[in-house]
Amino acid sequence: MRAEAELLCTGSELVSSRVSLYSPLFAARLRGLGVKLRAERSLRDDRGLIARSIREAMASCPLVITCGGLGPTFDDLTRQAAAAALGLRLRVSADCEAELRRRYSLEKLPPNMADQALILEGARVLPNRNGTAFGQVIKRGGRMLVLLPGPLREWEPMFGDGLAEEISSFFGVKPGTVLSARLKAAGLREVQAEKLLKPVLRRFRGADFTILAGADEIEFAFTVSGRTPALAARRLAAVKKAARRALGGAVYSETGESRQQALGRLLRARGATLALAESCTGGLASKLMTDEAGSSDIFLGGVTAYSNASKTRLLGVGPALLGRSGAVSAECAAAMARGARRVFGSDYAGAVTGIAGPAGGTPEKPAGTVFFGIAGPRGTSSHGALFRGTREHIRLCSANRLLDLLSKIIE
């Protein structure tokens, strides 16, 4: 039996106003168990369609996972569809009912919440730490069907609460014989990363590789297997070593940490502080830094200086410099960084100024032209880049690049 899975995401919004972003998340989870996600479908809230899709998927794939449609509202139809697809009844679980009454201090469950205790006959229940919709696992005819709630914070913990072991056991995968890791590398496009990593892909043909593109970064995920945990660990270490050598100094994380987390780790290790000055990113880099709880011990503050007047008034960028080089220039970025370091009294400061587009570009400085300034104890440096894409993408690339440049200076 091939270790493969299909994912069915339910919700009318997924085929009208929203895009499902769950495929990479499920693929990563399954990859670590030695299972490949071979397909994903987004389905509207239609009981007949969901039931038919479950039957079709289970006819050809050993593992089928549904995500969504287990909630308390009228359009949550996955339980009923699964029962119809398998020809099973839904029965009230006394244990689930008691758990919901206990959790919400209720003597009797209201009708919509009572539906949450309906379980496919013969299914194993997966507890939900963060919601009312229990997960379910049922095996029929050499196939396994898993019903999971839609919110990430509800279904993701279920893998650690028994689902991962259930899947591994189903496919006969011994603990520790399938291992995964990932490297994050900054400043690379997907095509560039693939070119650098080709020797690694050729050398380790038995491994499973994925290259994911992000905003001015790529993520290289890989999974290996071995007859024993020790053999799998040696293979994983060999792949990681070869990939790091291929990607060189672009690698900033082996643990999945974000750029702001990596930068924060470096600052804390040196007992240093940071300030930011932003123009085209509109405070996005500061937002990323303060997304991390406890960042006040390293991040002193930021200035969003969008106009030339604010660059002069708040950061001390000279009018003569702006007249000579322009706001989108290496000179302006460096002056902004020096100004932010002076204003906040920080050890390091970073600045970004550019043209996020789509309008505002010139032949000399097209949309996507961005300059960065980095100020620190050893002086000030400036850097330039040209990003392509939407305004949102250019801004996120710029914020990420700024944080990466700061990390490289601090290292």
N, C-alpha and C positions, 0 to 999 in steps of 0.2 A: 504494500500500500504506500503510495507516494504521500509524503507529508506536505499536503497543500490545504489551503483554506480559501473560502470565498466570504466576502463581507457584504452584507445587505444593510444599508443605512436607510431608515425610514423617516419620512417627514415631508409633507408637501412643500415646505419652504426650501428643501434641497433641490427641487426641480422648478422653482419659480424665482425666489429672491435671494437665496443663499447658496453657497458652495460648501460641500462637505470637505473638511480638512483632515478627516480622521484616517484616511488610507495610510499615510506615512507612519502615524502613531501605532496603528494596529500592525503594520508590516514590521516595524521595529520590535514590537513586543513578541510577535510570532517568530521573527527571525532568531531571536535569542533562545527559542525553544526548538529550533531546527525545522520550523514550518514556513513554507513560502506562501505569501498571499498572492494568489494568481489572478484574482479579479475583485472588483468592487462595483456595486450598483446602488444608485440612489433611487428610492421609490416614493411615490406620493402615498398619502394616507388612504389606501384603498385595500380593504380586507382581501378581496379576491386576487388583486395583483400581488400582494405580499405573500399570500398562501401559494399562489402559482410559482412565484419566484423561489420560495423555499423548496418546493418540490423539485423544480428544475435544477437548483444548485445541488441538492442532496443526491440527485440521480447521478451526478458525475464527480462530485467532490466529497472527500471523506469528512471534512470539517466545514460547517457553515455557521457563521456568526451573524446574528442580527443586532443592530445597534439602534435603539430608539423605539418609541411606540409602546412603552410599558407604563406610562404615567397614568394619572387619574382622570384625564379629560376625554371628551367624546371621540377625539381623533386618534387616541392611543389604541391601536388595533392589532399590535403584533402578537399578543398572547392568543387572541381569538384566531388570527390567521395561522399561527403555528399549530394550534389544535386542529384546525380544518385540514391543514396540509398533511398532518400525521394521522388523522383519524382518531384523535384522542380527546378525552374530556378534560375540562378545567375543573379542578376541585379546590375548595377552600382549605388552606393549610392552617390548622389550629395554631401551630407554632408561629407562623408568620403573623397571624391575626393577633396573637398574644404579644408579640414583639412590638407591633405598631401601637397597640393599646398602652403598653408599658412606656414606650418612648414618648408618646404624646399625652400621657396621663388621661386617657379616655376610657370610660366604662363601655362604650359601644362605638364602633367605627362608623362614620358617616358613609353613605352609599359609594361615593367616589373613591374613598380610601379603602373601603372593603374590597374593591376590585384588585387592589394591590396584593391581596392575599391569595388570589387565584393562581394556582400552579398546575402545570401539565401533569397528568397522572404518570407517575414513574420518574419524574424529573428530580434532580438534586438541586436544592436551593443554594444560591450564592448570597451571603449577607451583603447588605448595602449600608455602609457606614455613614453616608452623607445624603441619604434620600429614602423615599418610601418604596421604590420599585426594586423588588428582589430580582437578582439574576437567576437564570435557570439553565441546567445542563441535562440533556437527555440523549441517550444512545439508542438507535434503532437500525437494525439491519446492517451492522458494520459501519454506520455513519454516526456522527455526533453533531447535534444542533445545540448552539449556545445562544440564549436570549439575554441581551445586556441592555441596561437603560441608556438613554442618549447622552446625558451630561458627562463630560470627561471626568469630573471630580467624583462621579458615582461609579462609572465602569472601570476606571483605571485601577483603583485599589483592589478590585475583585481578582485581578491576576495574582496579586500577592496573598489573597485570602483563599487560595485553593484552586483557582482556575488554571494557573500555569501548571501545577502538578497534575491536574486532571487531563490537560492536553498532552503533556509529556507521557503520561501513562498510556493514554489512548494510542499514541504512535510508537510506544515502546522505546522511548528515548531515556537513557539512564542519566540520573543527575550528574551534572558536571562534564558531560561528554559533548555538549554543544555550548560554545562560548561566543559572545559578541563583544565588540568594542567599536568606538568611533573616534575619529579625529576631526577637529574643526580647524580650518585653515582660513586665514584672512587674506583679502586682496586678490583672490583668484576667481576666475570665471570657470564654469563647468567644463568647457572645452579645454582650457589650460590645465585644469586638474587632471582630466582624463589623459592628456598627453604625458604629464609627469608620472602618472600612476600606471601607465601601460606595462612597464616591466614588472611591476608588482602583480598585476592581474595575470600576466603570462606565467609568472613563476609559481603562483599559488592557485592553480586551476581548480583545485577541489574546494576552495573557499567561495563564499557567497558575498559579492560586493555590490554596494550601491553608492552612487555619488549624487548628493542633493545640493542644488544651487540655492543660495540665499542672497541677501543684500550685501554685496562686496565680500562674500565668503562662500565656502563650500563645506559640506559635511561628508566625510568618507566613512561609511559604516561597513563593517565586515563581520562575517560569522564563519567559524571553523568548527569542525567536529573531529573527534578521535575515539578510538575504542575505549580509552580510559580517560579519566579527568586529567591525569598528568600529561598524556599525549596531546589532548586538546589544548591545555595551557601552554605547552611548548609551541604548538602551531600558532596560537594566537599571538604569543610574544614575537615570533619570527615575522608574522605579517605586520604587526605594529612597528617593529624596528625598521623593516624595509619601507613601509609607507612614510614614516617620519623622515627617513633619509631622502626619499623622493620629493617630499613636500618642503623639506628644509625649514627655514625660519618662519615660514608662513603659518605653521601649526601653533595655535595658541591654547588648545585645550584637548586633553585626552579623557576628560570626565563629563563632557557635555555642558560645562559651564559657559555662560554667555560672556561677551566681551567685557561688559560692565563688571561681571563677577571676577573675571581674570584680572582686570585693572584694579578692582578693589582689593583683591588678594595681594597684589604687588605693593600697593600703597600701604596696607596694614603691615606687611612684612618689614617695611622700611620706616614705619612710623611717620609717613608723609601725608600731606594734605593736597587737595586739588580744587581748582576753580576753573570755570568755563566761560567763554564769551562766544556767543553764537549769532549769526545773521541769517543765512539761508535756511538753516535747520529749525529756526524758530523756537529754540529751547528743547529740541528733541533729545540731544545728548544729555542734557541735565535731567530730563525726564527718565532716561534709561538708567542713569546713575542712582536716582532716588527711587527707582522701582525696587531696589534692594533694601530690605529692612536693616536698620542700623547703619545706613550709609552716612549719617551725620558725623561720625567720627573721622571720616576721611574727606567728605565733600563739603566744602565751606559755602559754596553758592555759585550761581551763574547769572550772567547778564545776557538778555536778548536785545542786541543792539541792531535793529533792522535798518533804520535810516542812517544817513551819513551824520546827521546832527547828533544822534544818540551815540554813535561811535566816538565822536569828538567829546561830547559832554560827559559821558559815563566812563569811557575808557581812555580818554586822552589821546586819541588818534588825531594827529595834526591835520588841519585843513589843507596845508600845503602838500602833504603826502597824498591825501585823497585826490587833490587836483592833479598831481603829477602821475600817480600810478592807478588811481581808481579804487573803489571799494572792493572790487573783485580782483585782488592781487596778492602776491606773496608778501609784499611790504605791509599791506593793510592787515593781513592775517597775523603777521609777526607782531605788529604794534598792538593789535587787539589782545594777543596772548600776554604781552608784557603789561598791558593795562589791567587785565583781570588779575594777574599775579600781584600787582601792586595794590589794587583796590581791596582784595580779600586777604592779602598777607599769606598766601598759600605757598607751599613748596614748589608745586607745579601748576601750570595753567595751560589750557588748550583753547584754540580759537578756530572758527570755521566761517568762511565767507564765500559765496558763490552764486551761481545762477541756476535755480532749481527748475526753471522752465514752467510751461512749455515756451512762453514768450520771454523776451528780454535778452536773448543772445545776439551776438554779432559774429561776423566771419572770423575775427581774431579770438573771440571768447564765446563760443557757442553754448547753448543751454547744456547744463551738465558740467560746466567748468567750475571747479571748486579749489580753493586754497586753504591750507591749514597752517596754523602757527603753534609752536610748542615752546613754552618758556619754563626754564628750570634753573637749578643752582649753577649749571654749567653754561648758561646762556640761552639764546633763542635760535630756533631753526624754523624753516618754512618748507612746505611741500605742496605740490599740485596734483590734481587728478582730473580726469574727464570721465564722467559716468553717463550712461545712456539708459533711457527708460522713462517711466512716468514721473511726474513731480514727486509723488509719494516715495517712489523707489529711489530717486536721486537723493532725496532728503535722508532716507534711512541709510543708504550707502555712505553718505557724508558723515552722519553721526557715528556709524560703526567705524569708519576709517579713522576718525578723530580719536576714538577710544583706543584703537589699535596702535596708532602712532604714539600715543602717550605711554602705552604699555611697553613699547619697544625702547623708548627713551629711558623709562624708569628701570627696565631690566639692565 
